[in-house]
Amino acid sequence: MPIGLLALAIGGFGIGLTEFVIAGLLPEVAREFGVTEAVAGWLISGYALSVAVGAVALTAAATRFDRKHVLLGLMVLFIIGNLLSAVAPGYGVMMLGRVVAALCHGAFFGIGSVVAADMVAPSKRAGAIAMMFAGLTTANVLGVPFGTFLGQQFGWRSTFWAITAIGVVALIGIALLVSSTRSDGGGGLRGELAAFAHPQVWFSLVVTVLGFGGMFGAFTYIAYTLTEVSGFAAGAVPWLLVLFGAGLFAGNYAGGKAADRSVPVTLITVLLALTAVLAVFALTAHSQVMTTISLVLMGAFGFATVPGLQMRIMHYADRAPTLASGANIAAFNIGNAVGAWIGGLTLAAGLGFTAPIWAGAALTLAGLAVLLAATALAARRSAHPAPGGRREPVTG
């Protein structure tokens, strides 16, 4: 394993922690700022929307710069944002801190995916991307439960102080372990934008929004589901999130290995399984045993999509993948925002705390339908290329 992948994973750990830990602290934050559950949920969906903006805007602005220097600058932005969250006197400043921290997220993972893929042989690219995202999944296995526990014991602000410190460590790790590298072969921003002329790039973005958004929509209000429906005590939430995080970690690893063999087969299988898991979760949420099992499987199948989705768009934008990669990170987080928003609507409508899970299942099923259509179209074009066109490999 190239040591630079470890540095990227450290950065992913810090960013993953600040993205996901808020879900376990949402009740405490809502109480302190005197807002409803749905309004508190905007700290998650607002973050996700800001990730989407930063993923495209900052990646586009940085296409001609040294990627290492860009990653370092993004980590500085991340540290500033978490400092604002830690000292926020009210909901508005808290949201500002989340937005500032989020701006670095998408560009970091978008540029980092390209850097990680370039570190290894072509047959191991999905595995390398999975290794970078392993930092994010480790944040869920270890960091999120610990951060939730820390917030419950010493106040939620202590969690954001801890995240700030982790950001500093990540900054040092990237400075020491990642080699300098510049974008090449893409013709600058114009070349990067040209990649979006390929219809499969857009299909990939839609699948990412719907497929991943379904899982995150269910996850956003998971603390309420666990306590209000399944009957778990609030103190059990951090430990249940350990199991969810373990599923994320396992799914990310297995999804990367599987995607190196076949991207389309992996994505179709995983999205189908995720839809089924979410439906079963919603039906059996009153059972603590089934809830525990569903949490693990939701995490596993949800994150098993990530390496394949990232590989899919990088394949179809292979001549200039940086901006397309960043756009796909934006799509992940647009999906997060859409899922959280729809989940919040179901709660506001009084449909109960299993309604966001049902909404997530519907979104994931829609993503699967789009993927099947896109895969069929790619297969037809591969079998019957346009006159003078090149035959495309069927990677879904």
N, C-alpha and C positions, 0 to 999 in steps of 0.2 A: 504493500500500500504506500503510495507516495505520501510523504509526511505533510505536504501541503493540504491534502484532504483532511488531515486532522485539524489544521488551522481553520478550514472552512466549516468543519463540524462544530468547532468551538463557537464561531460566530453564529452558526445556526442554532446552537443551544441557547445563547442569550436572546436571540430574536424570537425563537419559539416560546421561550418562557414568558416574555412580555406579551405575546399574542394570546396564549391560552390560559395563563394563570388567572386572569380576570374572571373567567367563568366560575371558578370555585369561590371567588371573593365577592361576587355580584350582590348577594344579599346584604353583606356588611357595608359595601359602598353605597348601595341604595338607601340604607337606613341613615348613614351619616349625612348624605347630601339631601335627604328628604325627597327622593324621587321614586316613581313607580318601577316595577320590575321591567316593564317594556322600555321606559326611558333609560334605565340603567343598561339595558341591552344595547343601546346605541354606543356605549363605550366599546363594544365588540364590533358592531356593524360599522360604526364610524371609523374605527381603526382599519377595518377591512377595505373600506372605500378609499381611504388614504393610501393604503398599500397599492391599490390599483393605480391611483394617480402617480405615485412615486415610481412604480414599476415601469411605466411607459415614459413619463417625462424625464426622470433622472437617467434612465438607461439610454434614451435617445440623446440626451445632452452629453453623455459620457462615451459615446461609441468610438471616438478617436483618441481617448486618453488611456494611459497605462491602467490596466484593470486592477492591479494591486493598489495603486494610489486611490482609485475610485472606491474600492472596498474599505480602505482606511477612512476615507471621508464619510462614507455611509455609517460606519460604526461610531464616529464622533456624533453624528446626528442622532443616532440611537441613544447614546448616553445622555445627551441634552434632553431628549424627550422624556426619558424615565426620571430624570431629576425633577422636571416639571411635575410629573405625576406624583412623585414622592412628597412634594411640598404644597400640592394644590390646596388652596383655601376653600374652593368651591367646585361645583360640577363643571363650570365653564373652563377653568384652568386645567382640570383633570382631562377634559376632552382635548384641549389644546396639546397637552403632553402626549396623549395617545396619538394624536395626528402627527406630531413632529417625529415621534419614534417610528410610526408606521411608514413614513415617507422613505425610509432607508430599506424597509423590509423587502419589497418586491424587486428593487434593483439589485440588492445583495444576492438574493437567490437566483435571479435571472442571469446576472453576470457570473455568479459563482457556479451555476450549472455548466456554462460554457467552459470555464476554467477547469472544472473537475473533469469534464469529458475529454478535454485536451491533454490531461495528465496520463491517460491510459490508452491501451489499444482499442480500436473500434469495437471489437467484440465484448468489451467490458465497460462500455460507456454508461449504460443504464445502472450498472453496479456502482460505478464511481459517483454518479448523481445520487444514488441511494445513500452512499456513504456520507455525502455532504448533508443530506436531509436527515441522516441518523442523529445529528446534533439536535434537530428539532424534535425528533421522536424521543430522544433521551431526556429532553426538557420535560416531556410529558410523563415519562416513567419516573424520573427522580425529581426534577425541578418543580413541576406544577404541584404535585402533592405536598412537597416540602414547603413551597411558597404559600400554598393554601393554609397549611398547618401554621406556618409562621405568622400569616396574616390574622388567623383566628386567635392565636395566643398573644401576639404583641401589637395587633392592629394592622390593617391592610397596608398602611404606608411603609411598614418595615419590609414588606415584600418588594416594593419598588426600590427601596434603598439597596436591597440585596441584588436586584437585577442591574442596577447602575454599576455596582462593583463588578459583576460578571461581565458587563460590557467593556469595562476597562481591561480586564484579563483577555477578552477576545481581541481587543484592539492590539494588544501587545503580541498575541499569538500570530495574528495575520502579518504584522510588521516583521516578525522573525522567520516565519515558515512559508509564506507564499512568495513565489518568484514573480518578478515583474513580467508583464506580458501585455502586448498591445493588440488591438483588433486588427485583423488583416484579411484581405481578400473580399471584403464586402462592399467596397466602394463608399465607405463612410455612411452617413445617415441616409443618403439616397439609395444606396445599395441595400441597407437594412430595411427600408420601407418597401423596396421592390419585392421582398419576400412575401408581403401580404397580398400580392397578386395571385398567389396560389390558393384556390378555394379550399384545399384541405387544411391550410393554416387556420382559416376561419371556422371550419368544422371542429378542429381541435379545440379552439377557444370556447366554442359553445358547449362541447362535451365537458370541458373542465368546469365551466360555470355551473352546469346542471348536476353533473355527477358528484363533484366534490362539495358543492353547495348543499346537497341533500344531507350528507353526513354532518356538516357543520351546523346546519339548521337544527338538527336534532341535538347536537352537543351544546349549543348556546345556552339553553335553559335546563341543562341536565341536572344542576344542583336542585332545582325545584322539583323535577321529576323524581329524583332520588328521595327527597325528604317528604314531599306532599303526596306522592302516588305509591312509591315502593315502601315508604315507612321507615327509611333509614334515619338515624340521628344525624344531626349536622356534623358531629365529630367524625362520622364514618366517611363523609364525602372525600377527604383527601386520600384515604386508603382505597376507595373505589376508583378514584382517578389514577392510582398506581396501576390498577388492572387495565384500565382504558389505555394508559400510556404503554403498558407492556404489549397490548394488542397493536398499537401504532408502530412500535419498534419492530415487532415480528413481521407485520404486514409490509412495512417499508423494505425490509431486507428481502423477504420472499418475493415481493413485487418487482424489485430490481433484478433479481436472478431470473425470474420468469420473463420479464420484458426483454432481457438480453437474448432469449430464445425466440420469442414471438410477441411483438407489441399488440397486434390486434386480438389474438387469442386471450392474452392476459387481461386486457381491458374489458372485453366482452364478458369473460368469466367473472371477473371481480365485480363489475357493476351489477350483474345479475344477482350475485350472491349478496351484495350490499343491500339491494332493494328488498330481498327476502328477509335479511336480518332485521332491517328497520321495521318491516311489517310485523314480524314476530315480536320484536321489542315492544311495539305499541300495544299489541294484543295481550302481552303477558307482564306488563310493567308492575302490576300489583304483586307479583311474585318476586321476592328478593333473590331467590336462586336464579330464576330466568333473567332477571334484570342484570345480575352479575355476569352471567354468560353472554348476554346480548351486548353489554358494554365492551367486553373483550373483543367480540367478533365485529362490532361496529368499528372499533378502532383499527382492527387488523385489515378488514376489507376496505375501509375508507382510505387508509393511507397506502394500501397496496396499489392504488391507482396512480400515485404521484410519479414514480419513476417512468412508468409507461406513458402517461400524459405528457410529461416533459420531453421524453424521447420522441414522441410522435410529432410534436410541433418542430422540434429541432431537425428532424429528418426532412420534413417538407420545406424547411427554410435553411437547408444545409449550407448554402453559399453565403448566407449572412444571418447567422442564428441568434445573435446577441439580443436584438430588439424583440424578435419573436419569442425568445425565451423569457425575457422580461414581461412581455405581454401575457404570456401564459401564467406567470406568477400573479399578474394583475387579475387574470380570469379566475384563478383560485380564490382570490380575495373578493372579487365581485360575487362569486358564488357564496362565499361566507356571508357577505352582507345581505344578499338576496335571501339566503336561508334563514338568517337571523331576523330579517324584516318580516318574512312570511310567518315565521314562528311567532313573532311578537303579535302579528295580526290575529292569529288563531287564539292566542291568550287573551287579547283585548276583546275578542268576540265571545269569550266565556266558554270556549270549547274544551278547556281542561289542559292539564300539563302533559298529556300524551299527544295532543294535537300537533305540536311541532315535530314529533317523530313521524306521524303520518304524512305531514307536509314534506319532510325530508325524503320519505320513501317515494312520493310522487315525483319529486325533482330528480331523484336518481334514476327512476324508470324513464323519465323523459330524456335524460342524458344517454341512457342505453339505446333508446330508439334512434337518436341522432347519430350515435356511433355506428350502429348497424347500417344506417343509410349511407354514411360516409365511407365505411369499409366496402360496401357493395359498389359504390361509385368508383373508388380507387381500383377495385378489382377489374371493373369493366374497362377503365382507361388503360390499365396495364395490359389487358388482353387485346385491346383495339386502340393503340396509340394514334393520335392525330397524324396526318401526313407530314413528314419531316420532323415530327416530335420524337422525343426519346421515351422509351418504355420505362415506366416507373415501377420499382419494386413494390410489392404489396405489403406495406407495413402498417396499414390501417390508418 
